[in-house]
């Protein structure tokens, strides 16, 4: 089966766009004064996916792993230090290249049918994934040290990645990142 790259909601919710970040600008887009959904809303998508509506706190790169705080702010995932372990993790699985600070988007928190994620190194099917110590939000299969590379649990590589920096298909019921 082909990798899904264009997701849509199977819920009965209005204005759900899983593929594009939403920018709010009262100057260039005054007819849309606020976000289309409420932060923290959840919807089901095709391919066994589940999504949560979040707001980018910093620039978020497409296909990166993001950590989501209790106020539903999303940032590229970084190494686990103390209280960061309490975050929810998801993928910035949108079509645009990035979401700017203040943009809203749907982060994928479950991807049972497969989704793409940025990986920095080669990867074989079933290999363990870690947070990259050099690029926030990207994953790697190469461990520098257990102190600098947090293990990403419940994310499984479906097919091999042959280039050194690209997106690879993963399936995940819920991602957990451990120190």
C-alpha positions, -999 to +999 in steps of 0.1 A: +000+000+000+012+035-008+022+059+020-007+083+029+004+119+024-030+136+022-050+131+053-087+140+060-110+137+089-136+110+092-153+128+121-183+150+116-164+183+123-165+214+102-134+231+088-108+204+098-078+207+075-052+181+086-028+190+058-022+227+062-012+250+091-036+280+096-022+315+099-043+341+116-036+376+102-061+404+108-042+424+082-042+400+052-071+378+063-095+398+084-124+375+075-109+347+096-104+363+130-096+332+149-086+295+146-111+271+129-110+248+159-104+249+197-069+241+210-070+205+223-098+194+200-093+158+188-104+142+156-100+109+138-085+107+104-081+081+077-055+053+081-062+048+118-049+083+126-058+105+155-050+143+156-050+171+182-053+208+174-023+227+185-005+261+182+031+264+171+052+282+198+083+282+176+089+274+140+079+238+134+092+219+104+069+196+085+072+159+093+091+166+126+083+151+159+067+177+182+062+179+219+028+193+230+024+209+264-007+211+286-018+244+269-015+226+235+015+246+223+037+226+200+075+228+195+100+206+177+109+178+201+142+181+220+161+158+244+143+148+276+153+168+307+133+164+339+097+176+334+097+174+296+089+137+299+053+148+307+046+161+272+024+145+246+042+137+214+030+138+178+040+145+142+037+178+123+022+158+094+013+187+072+019+196+035+035+230+040+072+231+047+068+247+081+044+263+106+055+297+120+051+308+156+014+315+162+002+292+134-024+265+142-022+229+129-034+194+136-006+172+151-009+135+145-008+117+179-015+082+164-006+068+130-016+032+128-016+032+090+017+049+086+030+085+084+062+101+074+088+115+099+122+132+093+151+109+100+188+118+100+206+086+090+199+054+073+171+032+088+161-004+084+126-017+091+121-023+128+151-003+139+150+018+172+145+055+168+160+083+189+156+121+191+184+137+171+208+156+193+217+180+165+183+188+149+153+194+171+123+174+159+142+150+137+148+114+146+179+093+142+190+057+144+225+066+154+231+070+192+258+094+202+252+086+239+222+077+261+226+111+277+222+130+243+197+107+225+163+100+240+147+068+229+114+072+210+092+042+221+061+029+201+073+042+168+082+015+142+100+020+109+080+003+082+105+004+053+142+011+048+156+046+044+186+046+021+196+083+020+212+101+049+185+127+056+149+121+045+115+111+056+107+075+065+074+058+071+066+049+107+035+035+124+028+045+160-001+038+184+012+065+207+047+078+209+066+080+242+100+095+246+121+084+275+152+099+291 
